[in-house]
Amino acid sequence: MNLSILIDRWKYIFNHWWRKHTVKGLTVDAKIASIIFSGQQGDYYLFLADTIKGTRGRKSLTSIFISDIERYGNSARGKLSAHWNKQYKTGGGSLHKTFGGTLPADDVSVLDTLLNTGGERALENALRDLAENSQLLAKARGIVLAATLGSFVCLSITAGMFIAMPMFTVPKIVDSFSMLPLSEYPESAMSLVNLSEFVNGYWPIIVLGLLLFIALVVWSLSYVTGNFRRFLDKYLFVWGLHRDFQSIKFLSTLAALVRQSDKNAVNLKLALEMQVAGASRWKKYHLSKILDFVTRGKVGPEIFTTGIMDQTMEWYIADLIQARGFSDALLFVKERLKDRVLKRITVQSLIFGWVLILTSIAVAAWLLMWHMTALDDMRQAVWLYLSK
């Protein structure tokens, strides 16, 4: 089959899948730009809030988008501004249609609902709160990345040592002792050769299995629920870290929406429902359980016992609610959350990183010692073979 025909066919299949599974009007170019732009979301939310406040509504979102198109051109922000401007016009001013697929879905849901229910003032407040949340999450991600980057470098080096076995180290050993028949190889050398042949013969399956495992872990973060997920959240780092990230965003958003000092504040049930749209299956599971509590008239600390946060945080919030009331407790938690959760994330990330580093060093040292033992045993085997 002609290569160009094959490429065109795959393009058609991909475009069909893209149109079916993404927001209407979202292009691949805009999606890539949104990924590049993701680290600047907090600053952009703050920029929009300041612009809305400074111009007192005189500068529309369309005007903001057009200005950014002229300023940023083909950069990620410029491309997104062009996409948002088009979507805003064709979507009739809906923020869901404007930002859908390019900003976090739960953020978009909150902004769209607040604009419709509270106007530009509510939108401005929400943008400031989301900016704070985004900056907090970015800080947490930075902590995790800084704490674990070295460990992944060590893992890569260890993996490289295994890859080098069939490509360089073992063939070099075999060539160096070519006078020795395979039947005379000592056990340490023979097992090393067998491992090398296994890696050489099955590396595609090993890589595929590793990729599938990583994909399964990533999928499980958003989809696995129930008692098994509670176990994962409690005892395994990756799932617990995901829960901590989500609890930061959930509590910060909830506190911002129900604050009593704001005349645009919404009631608890609506604040929870606003977070359902665009939420992952895991988050929807917890939100539905919390909404069940609220529907039954329970609006105390028990609504946070679904597993959406760790038990220590549950107890902390329960004590605050009893002492300060629900809304004040949420506001207080929002301020304290940064230090408490970020500190725990830092400690957990450091522990996880050091475990990976020490494990990588141990495996690399074991593999190196194995090579050295095999070399010594091969020398003795050659001496015995030649002395016969």
C-alpha angles and dihedrals in degrees: 000000000000111000094226091053090050091050091048090050092052090046090054092049092048094047091049091051091045094053091047098048104034138064114285111266095017111135128202089243092055091048092052089048090052091054091051090045095048093096091058098050095103093052091046093052089051091048091053092047092050092046093050091048096042096049093037091225095311092115111062126210088253090057090049091051093048092049090051092048089056094044103042102032112176096000120112092263092048093051092046092049090054090049093046092048091053094045092046091055097043092041095055095244095308111151089204091060092039100052101020113131094010102066127038108290095229091051091051092049092052093047094047094048094046093048090053095045104032108020129223095325091058089045091053092051091046092051091053091049092047090048089055091047092049092049091049092050091046089053091050091049090049090053092051093046093048092047097047104032093088091050092054089050088054091048090051091051091050091048088049090056091056091047090050092056099079092031102049125343103053096040087050091053092047092049092048091056098036091136090067116085116232090242089063095053114123118242094255093053094042093052089048090053091048091051090049091051090048092052091045094048100040105030093111090055091045092051092045091049091050092049091048090050091051090047090050091051092049091047092049092055091068103028113033114092140160131054094327090056090049088056091050092047092049102045110021123071102219095051093041090051091051090051091050092051091049093046090053092054095041096051095041092051093044092050091050093050100047101038109137095211091069119078089209092057116131129216121267097255093051091045089056094044090052089062095051096074109085094007121135121254089257093053093043088054091057094040091052091052091048090048089052089057091049093047089054089053097257110134100154133098091297091079089071095056095088094097096259087127136023119276095250090059090046091056092044093053092044091056092047093049091052091048103039109015128253103287096040090047091054092050091048091048090050090060095042094041093077095060099037100044096036090051091051092046089051093051094044092047092050092049092047092046094050092047089055092045094049091044091050092048091048093050092045091049091048091051092047092049089048090056092048092048091049091051093051092047091048091053091052091045091052091048091050092045094050093045092059 
